[in-house]
Amino acid sequence: MVDKGGHDDDPRGLIFESYRIAGITPGECRSIFLDWAMNVPQSRDTSAAIAALLARYAAAHPNHPMTQVLRDGQAAPARPRRRGGAMGRNRG
């Protein structure tokens, strides 16, 4: 059996493997991160999982594109603004 990092926050080893790919691009890291994020169970705190992954990999790989993607993933998402539609027209 291949070691996939053995980390509860990365059970499929996607993040682990991204750090092993020579020449991986930021775009590829974002794609891997999205795949990882879509498969995080709803019962799991995604922010805590990202923090744990950063704690595990960032010090050894400070300039790796996945490290930056994980840091970006920690940032609070921008609050979506409703644009248009009936609710946008009815400001009452």
HTML snippet that shows the backbone in 3Dmol.js (N, CA, C, O; Angstrom):
<script src="https://3Dmol.org/build/3Dmol-min.js"></script>
<div id="view" style="width:600px;height:400px;position:relative"></div>
<script>
const pdb = `
ATOM      1  N   MET A   1       0.840  -1.180   0.000  1.00  0.00           N
ATOM      2  CA  MET A   1       0.000   0.000   0.000  1.00  0.00           C
ATOM      3  C   MET A   1       0.889   1.249   0.000  1.00  0.00           C
ATOM      4  O   MET A   1       1.886   1.308   0.719  1.00  0.00           O
ATOM      5  N   VAL A   2       0.524   2.230  -0.800  1.00  0.00           N
ATOM      6  CA  VAL A   2       1.294   3.462  -0.932  1.00  0.00           C
ATOM      7  C   VAL A   2       0.908   4.429   0.182  1.00  0.00           C
ATOM      8  O   VAL A   2      -0.275   4.627   0.462  1.00  0.00           O
ATOM      9  N   ASP A   3       1.908   5.026   0.812  1.00  0.00           N
ATOM     10  CA  ASP A   3       1.670   6.026   1.852  1.00  0.00           C
ATOM     11  C   ASP A   3       1.150   7.300   1.201  1.00  0.00           C
ATOM     12  O   ASP A   3       1.807   7.864   0.326  1.00  0.00           O
ATOM     13  N   LYS A   4      -0.012   7.751   1.619  1.00  0.00           N
ATOM     14  CA  LYS A   4      -0.614   8.979   1.092  1.00  0.00           C
ATOM     15  C   LYS A   4      -0.556  10.093   2.117  1.00  0.00           C
ATOM     16  O   LYS A   4      -1.381  11.006   2.083  1.00  0.00           O
ATOM     17  N   GLY A   5       0.376  10.035   3.004  1.00  0.00           N
ATOM     18  CA  GLY A   5       0.529  11.081   3.993  1.00  0.00           C
ATOM     19  C   GLY A   5      -0.052  10.738   5.338  1.00  0.00           C
ATOM     20  O   GLY A   5       0.325  11.332   6.348  1.00  0.00           O
ATOM     21  N   GLY A   6      -0.967   9.787   5.371  1.00  0.00           N
ATOM     22  CA  GLY A   6      -1.547   9.344   6.629  1.00  0.00           C
ATOM     23  C   GLY A   6      -2.143  10.446   7.475  1.00  0.00           C
ATOM     24  O   GLY A   6      -1.951  10.465   8.690  1.00  0.00           O
ATOM     25  N   HIS A   7      -2.851  11.348   6.866  1.00  0.00           N
ATOM     26  CA  HIS A   7      -3.386  12.507   7.578  1.00  0.00           C
ATOM     27  C   HIS A   7      -4.912  12.492   7.484  1.00  0.00           C
ATOM     28  O   HIS A   7      -5.469  12.372   6.393  1.00  0.00           O
ATOM     29  N   ASP A   8      -5.583  12.613   8.627  1.00  0.00           N
ATOM     30  CA  ASP A   8      -7.050  12.581   8.644  1.00  0.00           C
ATOM     31  C   ASP A   8      -7.666  13.705   7.823  1.00  0.00           C
ATOM     32  O   ASP A   8      -8.771  13.555   7.301  1.00  0.00           O
ATOM     33  N   ASP A   9      -6.967  14.826   7.704  1.00  0.00           N
ATOM     34  CA  ASP A   9      -7.511  15.954   6.952  1.00  0.00           C
ATOM     35  C   ASP A   9      -7.243  15.832   5.453  1.00  0.00           C
ATOM     36  O   ASP A   9      -7.673  16.687   4.679  1.00  0.00           O
ATOM     37  N   ASP A  10      -6.551  14.798   5.043  1.00  0.00           N
ATOM     38  CA  ASP A  10      -6.261  14.551   3.631  1.00  0.00           C
ATOM     39  C   ASP A  10      -6.316  13.051   3.375  1.00  0.00           C
ATOM     40  O   ASP A  10      -5.315  12.456   2.977  1.00  0.00           O
ATOM     41  N   PRO A  11      -7.477  12.430   3.601  1.00  0.00           N
ATOM     42  CA  PRO A  11      -7.550  10.963   3.538  1.00  0.00           C
ATOM     43  C   PRO A  11      -7.214  10.373   2.165  1.00  0.00           C
ATOM     44  O   PRO A  11      -6.722   9.248   2.088  1.00  0.00           O
ATOM     45  N   ARG A  12      -7.469  11.104   1.096  1.00  0.00           N
ATOM     46  CA  ARG A  12      -7.152  10.611  -0.242  1.00  0.00           C
ATOM     47  C   ARG A  12      -5.722  10.955  -0.650  1.00  0.00           C
ATOM     48  O   ARG A  12      -5.240  10.490  -1.683  1.00  0.00           O
ATOM     49  N   GLY A  13      -5.046  11.767   0.157  1.00  0.00           N
ATOM     50  CA  GLY A  13      -3.663  12.107  -0.121  1.00  0.00           C
ATOM     51  C   GLY A  13      -3.474  13.117  -1.229  1.00  0.00           C
ATOM     52  O   GLY A  13      -2.382  13.216  -1.789  1.00  0.00           O
ATOM     53  N   LEU A  14      -4.511  13.873  -1.563  1.00  0.00           N
ATOM     54  CA  LEU A  14      -4.409  14.839  -2.662  1.00  0.00           C
ATOM     55  C   LEU A  14      -3.388  15.937  -2.372  1.00  0.00           C
ATOM     56  O   LEU A  14      -2.558  16.263  -3.220  1.00  0.00           O
ATOM     57  N   ILE A  15      -3.455  16.497  -1.183  1.00  0.00           N
ATOM     58  CA  ILE A  15      -2.536  17.568  -0.824  1.00  0.00           C
ATOM     59  C   ILE A  15      -1.125  16.996  -0.703  1.00  0.00           C
ATOM     60  O   ILE A  15      -0.165  17.586  -1.198  1.00  0.00           O
ATOM     61  N   PHE A  16      -1.008  15.861  -0.052  1.00  0.00           N
ATOM     62  CA  PHE A  16       0.277  15.172   0.085  1.00  0.00           C
ATOM     63  C   PHE A  16       0.933  14.973  -1.284  1.00  0.00           C
ATOM     64  O   PHE A  16       2.105  15.300  -1.471  1.00  0.00           O
ATOM     65  N   GLU A  17       0.179  14.442  -2.222  1.00  0.00           N
ATOM     66  CA  GLU A  17       0.716  14.165  -3.554  1.00  0.00           C
ATOM     67  C   GLU A  17       1.083  15.449  -4.293  1.00  0.00           C
ATOM     68  O   GLU A  17       2.048  15.462  -5.056  1.00  0.00           O
ATOM     69  N   SER A  18       0.328  16.531  -4.079  1.00  0.00           N
ATOM     70  CA  SER A  18       0.633  17.775  -4.781  1.00  0.00           C
ATOM     71  C   SER A  18       2.024  18.280  -4.429  1.00  0.00           C
ATOM     72  O   SER A  18       2.708  18.870  -5.265  1.00  0.00           O
ATOM     73  N   TYR A  19       2.439  18.048  -3.193  1.00  0.00           N
ATOM     74  CA  TYR A  19       3.773  18.468  -2.775  1.00  0.00           C
ATOM     75  C   TYR A  19       4.872  17.592  -3.382  1.00  0.00           C
ATOM     76  O   TYR A  19       6.045  17.966  -3.359  1.00  0.00           O
ATOM     77  N   ARG A  20       4.508  16.467  -3.906  1.00  0.00           N
ATOM     78  CA  ARG A  20       5.489  15.554  -4.501  1.00  0.00           C
ATOM     79  C   ARG A  20       5.630  15.725  -6.003  1.00  0.00           C
ATOM     80  O   ARG A  20       6.523  15.128  -6.604  1.00  0.00           O
ATOM     81  N   ILE A  21       4.775  16.522  -6.624  1.00  0.00           N
ATOM     82  CA  ILE A  21       4.791  16.690  -8.077  1.00  0.00           C
ATOM     83  C   ILE A  21       5.778  17.796  -8.446  1.00  0.00           C
ATOM     84  O   ILE A  21       5.568  18.962  -8.111  1.00  0.00           O
ATOM     85  N   ALA A  22       6.829  17.430  -9.121  1.00  0.00           N
ATOM     86  CA  ALA A  22       7.837  18.405  -9.555  1.00  0.00           C
ATOM     87  C   ALA A  22       7.238  19.333 -10.611  1.00  0.00           C
ATOM     88  O   ALA A  22       6.590  18.880 -11.556  1.00  0.00           O
ATOM     89  N   GLY A  23       7.459  20.617 -10.440  1.00  0.00           N
ATOM     90  CA  GLY A  23       7.012  21.591 -11.434  1.00  0.00           C
ATOM     91  C   GLY A  23       5.528  21.869 -11.451  1.00  0.00           C
ATOM     92  O   GLY A  23       5.023  22.436 -12.419  1.00  0.00           O
ATOM     93  N   ILE A  24       4.816  21.487 -10.410  1.00  0.00           N
ATOM     94  CA  ILE A  24       3.373  21.724 -10.366  1.00  0.00           C
ATOM     95  C   ILE A  24       3.107  23.234 -10.387  1.00  0.00           C
ATOM     96  O   ILE A  24       3.846  24.011  -9.783  1.00  0.00           O
ATOM     97  N   THR A  25       2.057  23.631 -11.078  1.00  0.00           N
ATOM     98  CA  THR A  25       1.740  25.050 -11.227  1.00  0.00           C
ATOM     99  C   THR A  25       0.694  25.481 -10.198  1.00  0.00           C
ATOM    100  O   THR A  25      -0.002  24.642  -9.626  1.00  0.00           O
ATOM    101  N   PRO A  26       0.588  26.789  -9.967  1.00  0.00           N
ATOM    102  CA  PRO A  26      -0.463  27.276  -9.063  1.00  0.00           C
ATOM    103  C   PRO A  26      -1.863  26.867  -9.529  1.00  0.00           C
ATOM    104  O   PRO A  26      -2.717  26.535  -8.707  1.00  0.00           O
ATOM    105  N   GLY A  27      -2.097  26.891 -10.820  1.00  0.00           N
ATOM    106  CA  GLY A  27      -3.403  26.485 -11.346  1.00  0.00           C
ATOM    107  C   GLY A  27      -3.713  25.028 -11.062  1.00  0.00           C
ATOM    108  O   GLY A  27      -4.843  24.678 -10.722  1.00  0.00           O
ATOM    109  N   GLU A  28      -2.719  24.192 -11.202  1.00  0.00           N
ATOM    110  CA  GLU A  28      -2.901  22.775 -10.889  1.00  0.00           C
ATOM    111  C   GLU A  28      -3.157  22.585  -9.402  1.00  0.00           C
ATOM    112  O   GLU A  28      -3.966  21.747  -9.005  1.00  0.00           O
ATOM    113  N   CYS A  29      -2.465  23.367  -8.584  1.00  0.00           N
ATOM    114  CA  CYS A  29      -2.683  23.280  -7.134  1.00  0.00           C
ATOM    115  C   CYS A  29      -4.091  23.722  -6.762  1.00  0.00           C
ATOM    116  O   CYS A  29      -4.728  23.120  -5.898  1.00  0.00           O
ATOM    117  N   ARG A  30      -4.580  24.781  -7.418  1.00  0.00           N
ATOM    118  CA  ARG A  30      -5.957  25.233  -7.152  1.00  0.00           C
ATOM    119  C   ARG A  30      -6.960  24.156  -7.531  1.00  0.00           C
ATOM    120  O   ARG A  30      -7.944  23.946  -6.821  1.00  0.00           O
ATOM    121  N   SER A  31      -6.721  23.479  -8.635  1.00  0.00           N
ATOM    122  CA  SER A  31      -7.611  22.406  -9.066  1.00  0.00           C
ATOM    123  C   SER A  31      -7.603  21.249  -8.065  1.00  0.00           C
ATOM    124  O   SER A  31      -8.658  20.710  -7.729  1.00  0.00           O
ATOM    125  N   ILE A  32      -6.437  20.876  -7.598  1.00  0.00           N
ATOM    126  CA  ILE A  32      -6.320  19.815  -6.592  1.00  0.00           C
ATOM    127  C   ILE A  32      -7.002  20.241  -5.302  1.00  0.00           C
ATOM    128  O   ILE A  32      -7.720  19.454  -4.684  1.00  0.00           O
ATOM    129  N   PHE A  33      -6.778  21.487  -4.895  1.00  0.00           N
ATOM    130  CA  PHE A  33      -7.396  22.004  -3.672  1.00  0.00           C
ATOM    131  C   PHE A  33      -8.921  21.963  -3.787  1.00  0.00           C
ATOM    132  O   PHE A  33      -9.601  21.575  -2.837  1.00  0.00           O
ATOM    133  N   LEU A  34      -9.458  22.356  -4.932  1.00  0.00           N
ATOM    134  CA  LEU A  34     -10.907  22.334  -5.126  1.00  0.00           C
ATOM    135  C   LEU A  34     -11.436  20.912  -5.008  1.00  0.00           C
ATOM    136  O   LEU A  34     -12.466  20.682  -4.375  1.00  0.00           O
ATOM    137  N   ASP A  35     -10.743  19.967  -5.610  1.00  0.00           N
ATOM    138  CA  ASP A  35     -11.146  18.564  -5.504  1.00  0.00           C
ATOM    139  C   ASP A  35     -11.119  18.122  -4.039  1.00  0.00           C
ATOM    140  O   ASP A  35     -12.041  17.459  -3.565  1.00  0.00           O
ATOM    141  N   TRP A  36     -10.055  18.497  -3.330  1.00  0.00           N
ATOM    142  CA  TRP A  36      -9.955  18.165  -1.904  1.00  0.00           C
ATOM    143  C   TRP A  36     -11.112  18.789  -1.128  1.00  0.00           C
ATOM    144  O   TRP A  36     -11.774  18.112  -0.342  1.00  0.00           O
ATOM    145  N   ALA A  37     -11.356  20.092  -1.353  1.00  0.00           N
ATOM    146  CA  ALA A  37     -12.380  20.826  -0.595  1.00  0.00           C
ATOM    147  C   ALA A  37     -13.783  20.277  -0.846  1.00  0.00           C
ATOM    148  O   ALA A  37     -14.610  20.241   0.065  1.00  0.00           O
ATOM    149  N   MET A  38     -14.048  19.856  -2.062  1.00  0.00           N
ATOM    150  CA  MET A  38     -15.374  19.320  -2.380  1.00  0.00           C
ATOM    151  C   MET A  38     -15.633  17.988  -1.701  1.00  0.00           C
ATOM    152  O   MET A  38     -16.780  17.556  -1.591  1.00  0.00           O
ATOM    153  N   ASN A  39     -14.578  17.338  -1.248  1.00  0.00           N
ATOM    154  CA  ASN A  39     -14.728  16.030  -0.616  1.00  0.00           C
ATOM    155  C   ASN A  39     -14.518  16.053   0.895  1.00  0.00           C
ATOM    156  O   ASN A  39     -14.465  14.999   1.528  1.00  0.00           O
ATOM    157  N   VAL A  40     -14.399  17.245   1.475  1.00  0.00           N
ATOM    158  CA  VAL A  40     -14.310  17.347   2.933  1.00  0.00           C
ATOM    159  C   VAL A  40     -15.716  17.089   3.475  1.00  0.00           C
ATOM    160  O   VAL A  40     -16.664  17.748   3.046  1.00  0.00           O
ATOM    161  N   PRO A  41     -15.871  16.157   4.397  1.00  0.00           N
ATOM    162  CA  PRO A  41     -17.209  15.895   4.948  1.00  0.00           C
ATOM    163  C   PRO A  41     -17.800  17.156   5.582  1.00  0.00           C
ATOM    164  O   PRO A  41     -17.073  17.962   6.162  1.00  0.00           O
ATOM    165  N   GLN A  42     -19.110  17.321   5.471  1.00  0.00           N
ATOM    166  CA  GLN A  42     -19.777  18.494   6.030  1.00  0.00           C
ATOM    167  C   GLN A  42     -19.581  18.586   7.536  1.00  0.00           C
ATOM    168  O   GLN A  42     -19.629  19.677   8.102  1.00  0.00           O
ATOM    169  N   SER A  43     -19.362  17.464   8.181  1.00  0.00           N
ATOM    170  CA  SER A  43     -19.181  17.457   9.630  1.00  0.00           C
ATOM    171  C   SER A  43     -17.793  17.964  10.040  1.00  0.00           C
ATOM    172  O   SER A  43     -17.549  18.223  11.219  1.00  0.00           O
ATOM    173  N   ARG A  44     -16.908  18.101   9.092  1.00  0.00           N
ATOM    174  CA  ARG A  44     -15.532  18.508   9.374  1.00  0.00           C
ATOM    175  C   ARG A  44     -15.373  20.010   9.167  1.00  0.00           C
ATOM    176  O   ARG A  44     -15.933  20.566   8.222  1.00  0.00           O
ATOM    177  N   ASP A  45     -14.627  20.664  10.027  1.00  0.00           N
ATOM    178  CA  ASP A  45     -14.349  22.092   9.924  1.00  0.00           C
ATOM    179  C   ASP A  45     -13.243  22.292   8.885  1.00  0.00           C
ATOM    180  O   ASP A  45     -12.087  21.950   9.132  1.00  0.00           O
ATOM    181  N   THR A  46     -13.601  22.845   7.728  1.00  0.00           N
ATOM    182  CA  THR A  46     -12.653  23.018   6.635  1.00  0.00           C
ATOM    183  C   THR A  46     -11.502  23.931   7.025  1.00  0.00           C
ATOM    184  O   THR A  46     -10.352  23.667   6.672  1.00  0.00           O
ATOM    185  N   SER A  47     -11.802  25.006   7.753  1.00  0.00           N
ATOM    186  CA  SER A  47     -10.739  25.930   8.171  1.00  0.00           C
ATOM    187  C   SER A  47      -9.718  25.235   9.061  1.00  0.00           C
ATOM    188  O   SER A  47      -8.514  25.450   8.918  1.00  0.00           O
ATOM    189  N   ALA A  48     -10.193  24.410   9.969  1.00  0.00           N
ATOM    190  CA  ALA A  48      -9.282  23.669  10.844  1.00  0.00           C
ATOM    191  C   ALA A  48      -8.462  22.658  10.041  1.00  0.00           C
ATOM    192  O   ALA A  48      -7.284  22.448  10.327  1.00  0.00           O
ATOM    193  N   ALA A  49      -9.076  22.039   9.049  1.00  0.00           N
ATOM    194  CA  ALA A  49      -8.359  21.075   8.210  1.00  0.00           C
ATOM    195  C   ALA A  49      -7.261  21.781   7.417  1.00  0.00           C
ATOM    196  O   ALA A  49      -6.150  21.263   7.301  1.00  0.00           O
ATOM    197  N   ILE A  50      -7.565  22.955   6.872  1.00  0.00           N
ATOM    198  CA  ILE A  50      -6.552  23.714   6.126  1.00  0.00           C
ATOM    199  C   ILE A  50      -5.410  24.112   7.060  1.00  0.00           C
ATOM    200  O   ILE A  50      -4.240  23.995   6.695  1.00  0.00           O
ATOM    201  N   ALA A  51      -5.745  24.581   8.259  1.00  0.00           N
ATOM    202  CA  ALA A  51      -4.716  24.962   9.238  1.00  0.00           C
ATOM    203  C   ALA A  51      -3.818  23.773   9.574  1.00  0.00           C
ATOM    204  O   ALA A  51      -2.601  23.924   9.688  1.00  0.00           O
ATOM    205  N   ALA A  52      -4.408  22.606   9.730  1.00  0.00           N
ATOM    206  CA  ALA A  52      -3.625  21.408  10.035  1.00  0.00           C
ATOM    207  C   ALA A  52      -2.702  21.042   8.871  1.00  0.00           C
ATOM    208  O   ALA A  52      -1.558  20.640   9.083  1.00  0.00           O
ATOM    209  N   LEU A  53      -3.201  21.181   7.650  1.00  0.00           N
ATOM    210  CA  LEU A  53      -2.377  20.886   6.480  1.00  0.00           C
ATOM    211  C   LEU A  53      -1.227  21.880   6.356  1.00  0.00           C
ATOM    212  O   LEU A  53      -0.103  21.499   6.027  1.00  0.00           O
ATOM    213  N   LEU A  54      -1.507  23.139   6.616  1.00  0.00           N
ATOM    214  CA  LEU A  54      -0.439  24.147   6.591  1.00  0.00           C
ATOM    215  C   LEU A  54       0.601  23.851   7.664  1.00  0.00           C
ATOM    216  O   LEU A  54       1.802  23.965   7.419  1.00  0.00           O
ATOM    217  N   ALA A  55       0.143  23.472   8.845  1.00  0.00           N
ATOM    218  CA  ALA A  55       1.076  23.149   9.920  1.00  0.00           C
ATOM    219  C   ALA A  55       1.963  21.970   9.526  1.00  0.00           C
ATOM    220  O   ALA A  55       3.129  21.897   9.915  1.00  0.00           O
ATOM    221  N   ARG A  56       1.404  21.068   8.764  1.00  0.00           N
ATOM    222  CA  ARG A  56       2.147  19.874   8.369  1.00  0.00           C
ATOM    223  C   ARG A  56       3.146  20.147   7.246  1.00  0.00           C
ATOM    224  O   ARG A  56       4.242  19.586   7.250  1.00  0.00           O
ATOM    225  N   TYR A  57       2.782  21.006   6.278  1.00  0.00           N
ATOM    226  CA  TYR A  57       3.595  21.143   5.070  1.00  0.00           C
ATOM    227  C   TYR A  57       4.276  22.499   4.866  1.00  0.00           C
ATOM    228  O   TYR A  57       5.323  22.546   4.220  1.00  0.00           O
ATOM    229  N   ALA A  58       3.742  23.581   5.378  1.00  0.00           N
ATOM    230  CA  ALA A  58       4.218  24.927   5.025  1.00  0.00           C
ATOM    231  C   ALA A  58       5.671  25.185   5.413  1.00  0.00           C
ATOM    232  O   ALA A  58       6.412  25.785   4.634  1.00  0.00           O
ATOM    233  N   ALA A  59       6.091  24.752   6.585  1.00  0.00           N
ATOM    234  CA  ALA A  59       7.465  25.032   7.027  1.00  0.00           C
ATOM    235  C   ALA A  59       8.500  24.377   6.105  1.00  0.00           C
ATOM    236  O   ALA A  59       9.539  24.970   5.813  1.00  0.00           O
ATOM    237  N   ALA A  60       8.219  23.181   5.660  1.00  0.00           N
ATOM    238  CA  ALA A  60       9.153  22.468   4.789  1.00  0.00           C
ATOM    239  C   ALA A  60       9.058  22.914   3.336  1.00  0.00           C
ATOM    240  O   ALA A  60       9.984  22.699   2.554  1.00  0.00           O
ATOM    241  N   HIS A  61       7.924  23.544   2.971  1.00  0.00           N
ATOM    242  CA  HIS A  61       7.689  23.934   1.577  1.00  0.00           C
ATOM    243  C   HIS A  61       7.119  25.354   1.503  1.00  0.00           C
ATOM    244  O   HIS A  61       6.022  25.546   0.979  1.00  0.00           O
ATOM    245  N   PRO A  62       7.846  26.351   2.019  1.00  0.00           N
ATOM    246  CA  PRO A  62       7.279  27.700   2.094  1.00  0.00           C
ATOM    247  C   PRO A  62       6.997  28.343   0.742  1.00  0.00           C
ATOM    248  O   PRO A  62       6.113  29.194   0.642  1.00  0.00           O
ATOM    249  N   ASN A  63       7.728  27.956  -0.296  1.00  0.00           N
ATOM    250  CA  ASN A  63       7.550  28.573  -1.614  1.00  0.00           C
ATOM    251  C   ASN A  63       6.785  27.700  -2.600  1.00  0.00           C
ATOM    252  O   ASN A  63       6.710  28.020  -3.786  1.00  0.00           O
ATOM    253  N   HIS A  64       6.225  26.613  -2.120  1.00  0.00           N
ATOM    254  CA  HIS A  64       5.476  25.699  -2.993  1.00  0.00           C
ATOM    255  C   HIS A  64       4.118  26.334  -3.315  1.00  0.00           C
ATOM    256  O   HIS A  64       3.503  26.942  -2.439  1.00  0.00           O
ATOM    257  N   PRO A  65       3.649  26.203  -4.545  1.00  0.00           N
ATOM    258  CA  PRO A  65       2.350  26.810  -4.884  1.00  0.00           C
ATOM    259  C   PRO A  65       1.182  26.282  -4.052  1.00  0.00           C
ATOM    260  O   PRO A  65       0.217  27.012  -3.826  1.00  0.00           O
ATOM    261  N   MET A  66       1.245  25.018  -3.587  1.00  0.00           N
ATOM    262  CA  MET A  66       0.141  24.504  -2.772  1.00  0.00           C
ATOM    263  C   MET A  66       0.103  25.214  -1.425  1.00  0.00           C
ATOM    264  O   MET A  66      -0.973  25.408  -0.860  1.00  0.00           O
ATOM    265  N   THR A  67       1.254  25.600  -0.909  1.00  0.00           N
ATOM    266  CA  THR A  67       1.277  26.329   0.355  1.00  0.00           C
ATOM    267  C   THR A  67       0.517  27.643   0.200  1.00  0.00           C
ATOM    268  O   THR A  67      -0.256  28.020   1.080  1.00  0.00           O
ATOM    269  N   GLN A  68       0.732  28.336  -0.905  1.00  0.00           N
ATOM    270  CA  GLN A  68       0.013  29.593  -1.141  1.00  0.00           C
ATOM    271  C   GLN A  68      -1.476  29.342  -1.342  1.00  0.00           C
ATOM    272  O   GLN A  68      -2.304  30.111  -0.855  1.00  0.00           O
ATOM    273  N   VAL A  69      -1.820  28.284  -2.048  1.00  0.00           N
ATOM    274  CA  VAL A  69      -3.236  27.949  -2.257  1.00  0.00           C
ATOM    275  C   VAL A  69      -3.909  27.659  -0.915  1.00  0.00           C
ATOM    276  O   VAL A  69      -5.036  28.095  -0.681  1.00  0.00           O
ATOM    277  N   LEU A  70      -3.232  26.931  -0.040  1.00  0.00           N
ATOM    278  CA  LEU A  70      -3.800  26.649   1.283  1.00  0.00           C
ATOM    279  C   LEU A  70      -3.960  27.944   2.079  1.00  0.00           C
ATOM    280  O   LEU A  70      -4.970  28.136   2.756  1.00  0.00           O
ATOM    281  N   ARG A  71      -2.971  28.826   1.999  1.00  0.00           N
ATOM    282  CA  ARG A  71      -3.090  30.119   2.695  1.00  0.00           C
ATOM    283  C   ARG A  71      -4.261  30.919   2.141  1.00  0.00           C
ATOM    284  O   ARG A  71      -5.015  31.528   2.901  1.00  0.00           O
ATOM    285  N   ASP A  72      -4.414  30.920   0.828  1.00  0.00           N
ATOM    286  CA  ASP A  72      -5.550  31.609   0.212  1.00  0.00           C
ATOM    287  C   ASP A  72      -6.863  30.988   0.667  1.00  0.00           C
ATOM    288  O   ASP A  72      -7.854  31.695   0.850  1.00  0.00           O
ATOM    289  N   GLY A  73      -6.875  29.682   0.849  1.00  0.00           N
ATOM    290  CA  GLY A  73      -8.074  28.978   1.297  1.00  0.00           C
ATOM    291  C   GLY A  73      -8.466  29.320   2.723  1.00  0.00           C
ATOM    292  O   GLY A  73      -9.622  29.159   3.113  1.00  0.00           O
ATOM    293  N   GLN A  74      -7.500  29.793   3.501  1.00  0.00           N
ATOM    294  CA  GLN A  74      -7.790  30.213   4.875  1.00  0.00           C
ATOM    295  C   GLN A  74      -8.459  31.571   4.930  1.00  0.00           C
ATOM    296  O   GLN A  74      -9.169  31.873   5.889  1.00  0.00           O
ATOM    297  N   ALA A  75      -8.244  32.392   3.922  1.00  0.00           N
ATOM    298  CA  ALA A  75      -8.806  33.742   3.915  1.00  0.00           C
ATOM    299  C   ALA A  75     -10.328  33.664   3.903  1.00  0.00           C
ATOM    300  O   ALA A  75     -10.917  32.789   3.268  1.00  0.00           O
ATOM    301  N   ALA A  76     -10.941  34.583   4.606  1.00  0.00           N
ATOM    302  CA  ALA A  76     -12.409  34.618   4.649  1.00  0.00           C
ATOM    303  C   ALA A  76     -12.936  34.876   3.249  1.00  0.00           C
ATOM    304  O   ALA A  76     -12.449  35.773   2.561  1.00  0.00           O
ATOM    305  N   PRO A  77     -13.917  34.108   2.820  1.00  0.00           N
ATOM    306  CA  PRO A  77     -14.476  34.335   1.485  1.00  0.00           C
ATOM    307  C   PRO A  77     -15.197  35.678   1.435  1.00  0.00           C
ATOM    308  O   PRO A  77     -15.790  36.127   2.415  1.00  0.00           O
ATOM    309  N   ALA A  78     -15.127  36.290   0.283  1.00  0.00           N
ATOM    310  CA  ALA A  78     -15.837  37.553   0.099  1.00  0.00           C
ATOM    311  C   ALA A  78     -17.334  37.301   0.215  1.00  0.00           C
ATOM    312  O   ALA A  78     -17.847  36.292  -0.269  1.00  0.00           O
ATOM    313  N   ARG A  79     -18.016  38.216   0.853  1.00  0.00           N
ATOM    314  CA  ARG A  79     -19.459  38.063   1.012  1.00  0.00           C
ATOM    315  C   ARG A  79     -20.130  38.283  -0.336  1.00  0.00           C
ATOM    316  O   ARG A  79     -19.956  39.333  -0.955  1.00  0.00           O
ATOM    317  N   PRO A  80     -20.894  37.300  -0.792  1.00  0.00           N
ATOM    318  CA  PRO A  80     -21.534  37.454  -2.100  1.00  0.00           C
ATOM    319  C   PRO A  80     -22.565  38.574  -2.081  1.00  0.00           C
ATOM    320  O   PRO A  80     -23.307  38.750  -1.115  1.00  0.00           O
ATOM    321  N   ARG A  81     -22.588  39.310  -3.156  1.00  0.00           N
ATOM    322  CA  ARG A  81     -23.564  40.381  -3.300  1.00  0.00           C
ATOM    323  C   ARG A  81     -24.588  39.962  -4.330  1.00  0.00           C
ATOM    324  O   ARG A  81     -24.246  39.432  -5.387  1.00  0.00           O
ATOM    325  N   ARG A  82     -25.818  40.200  -4.020  1.00  0.00           N
ATOM    326  CA  ARG A  82     -26.881  39.905  -4.976  1.00  0.00           C
ATOM    327  C   ARG A  82     -26.889  40.999  -6.026  1.00  0.00           C
ATOM    328  O   ARG A  82     -26.842  42.187  -5.708  1.00  0.00           O
ATOM    329  N   ARG A  83     -26.947  40.585  -7.270  1.00  0.00           N
ATOM    330  CA  ARG A  83     -26.950  41.555  -8.354  1.00  0.00           C
ATOM    331  C   ARG A  83     -28.113  41.251  -9.276  1.00  0.00           C
ATOM    332  O   ARG A  83     -28.148  40.207  -9.927  1.00  0.00           O
ATOM    333  N   GLY A  84     -29.050  42.156  -9.325  1.00  0.00           N
ATOM    334  CA  GLY A  84     -30.171  41.994 -10.248  1.00  0.00           C
ATOM    335  C   GLY A  84     -31.275  41.127  -9.700  1.00  0.00           C
ATOM    336  O   GLY A  84     -31.283  40.776  -8.520  1.00  0.00           O
ATOM    337  N   GLY A  85     -32.191  40.789 -10.552  1.00  0.00           N
ATOM    338  CA  GLY A  85     -33.331  39.967 -10.153  1.00  0.00           C
ATOM    339  C   GLY A  85     -34.356  40.768  -9.397  1.00  0.00           C
ATOM    340  O   GLY A  85     -34.155  41.954  -9.139  1.00  0.00           O
ATOM    341  N   ALA A  86     -35.453  40.136  -9.039  1.00  0.00           N
ATOM    342  CA  ALA A  86     -36.557  40.813  -8.373  1.00  0.00           C
ATOM    343  C   ALA A  86     -36.133  41.388  -7.020  1.00  0.00           C
ATOM    344  O   ALA A  86     -36.539  42.496  -6.672  1.00  0.00           O
ATOM    345  N   MET A  87     -35.331  40.661  -6.260  1.00  0.00           N
ATOM    346  CA  MET A  87     -34.891  41.148  -4.958  1.00  0.00           C
ATOM    347  C   MET A  87     -34.014  42.393  -5.104  1.00  0.00           C
ATOM    348  O   MET A  87     -34.048  43.281  -4.253  1.00  0.00           O
ATOM    349  N   GLY A  88     -33.243  42.457  -6.165  1.00  0.00           N
ATOM    350  CA  GLY A  88     -32.390  43.604  -6.391  1.00  0.00           C
ATOM    351  C   GLY A  88     -33.181  44.840  -6.774  1.00  0.00           C
ATOM    352  O   GLY A  88     -32.751  45.959  -6.497  1.00  0.00           O
ATOM    353  N   ARG A  89     -34.328  44.657  -7.405  1.00  0.00           N
ATOM    354  CA  ARG A  89     -35.157  45.789  -7.828  1.00  0.00           C
ATOM    355  C   ARG A  89     -36.052  46.281  -6.696  1.00  0.00           C
ATOM    356  O   ARG A  89     -36.391  47.464  -6.655  1.00  0.00           O
ATOM    357  N   ASN A  90     -36.438  45.405  -5.784  1.00  0.00           N
ATOM    358  CA  ASN A  90     -37.344  45.753  -4.689  1.00  0.00           C
ATOM    359  C   ASN A  90     -36.534  46.116  -3.448  1.00  0.00           C
ATOM    360  O   ASN A  90     -36.314  45.285  -2.567  1.00  0.00           O
ATOM    361  N   ARG A  91     -36.111  47.333  -3.398  1.00  0.00           N
ATOM    362  CA  ARG A  91     -35.296  47.767  -2.258  1.00  0.00           C
ATOM    363  C   ARG A  91     -36.148  48.323  -1.142  1.00  0.00           C
ATOM    364  O   ARG A  91     -35.626  48.690  -0.089  1.00  0.00           O
ATOM    365  N   GLY A  92     -37.426  48.391  -1.345  1.00  0.00           N
ATOM    366  CA  GLY A  92     -38.445  48.800  -0.404  1.00  0.00           C
ATOM    367  C   GLY A  92     -38.168  49.718   0.619  1.00  0.00           C
ATOM    368  O   GLY A  92     -39.054  50.049   1.407  1.00  0.00           O
TER     369      GLY A  92
END
`;
const viewer = $3Dmol.createViewer("view");
viewer.addModel(pdb, "pdb");
viewer.setStyle({}, {cartoon: {color: "spectrum"}});
viewer.zoomTo();
viewer.render();
</script>
